[in-house]
Amino acid sequence: MTPVRPVDAASILLLDRSGGTIRVLVGKRSSRHVFMPDVYVFPGGRRDAGDRLVSIASPLNPLALERMAVRVPRCSGSRLRALAVAALRELYEEAGLSVGAPLADVPEGGLPFRPDLSKLRFLARAITPTGMVRRFDTRFFTLFADEAGIDPSGAAASHELEDVRWVDIFDHTGIEMPDITVLILEELQKSIQEDKSLPFGRPAPLYRNRHGHFLRDLL
C-alpha cells in the first residue's frame, strides 16, 4: 500500500488577552468530517492552490519567515506566504473574522480583504504520522486579536466549526481535543510563560514520527 503523502496545511491560534487571562479561539469540528470529527480544534485547513495568488496587505515578519523556512528544502517564499494566507483564510471561513484591508470590489469566490500577515508568529509545525487516512504538514501560527484589530465577540460558528468558543489557554478542562491540539496548546503555554510578547524569531518545534518513534525537533 502506497503511503499517503502529507499535504500543506495551516492553523491559527487567535489569542484574546483583553481580560485577566489569555484565551484561544477553538471550535468543534462537524460530525460530517472524515478527519477528526466532533473534537475541538483551532481554525485551519489545507493550503489551496489559489492561496499563492492572493494579494496581501502586508508580508510576514522576516524573522517568522526565516523560521518557517528551516528544514524545508526547495521551498519557495511564495509557498510559505501561501501557508500564512491559508491560516487567515480559514479563520475567515470558519469563524467569520477578517485580518487585513477590506476590498471595495470582492472577486468572485475570493476573500473580501487583503490579508495582513505581518502580526503572525510561527509557533510550530506538525506532520501527521503514516497510517492515517489523511496526512497534513501543518504550520501553526499565533495572532493577538488586539494587534489585528479583532473584536473577540465577533467570532461566529460555521458549517466547519459548529461551536466556536474562547478557552483559557491554561485550562481546557472538559473540552475534547485531539492529541496534537493539546501538544500545540502546551507549546503555546511554555512560550507565553517565557515571554508574553511571543517574539517573532522564537525557535519553533517540529513534531513528526520516524520509524514509529515520536520526535520533537527545534527549528
Secondary structure, 3 states (H helix, E strand, C coil): CCCCCCEEEEEEEEEECCCCCCEEEEEEECCCCCCCCCCEECCEEECCHHHHHCCCCECCCHHHHHHHCCCCCCCCHHHHHHHHHHHHHHHHHHHCCCCEEECCCCCCCCCCEEEECCCCEEEEEEECCCCCCCCEEEEEEEEECCCCCCCHHHCCCCCCECCCEEEECCCCCCCCCCHHHHHHHHHHHHHHHHCCCCCCCCCCEEEEEECCEEEEEEC
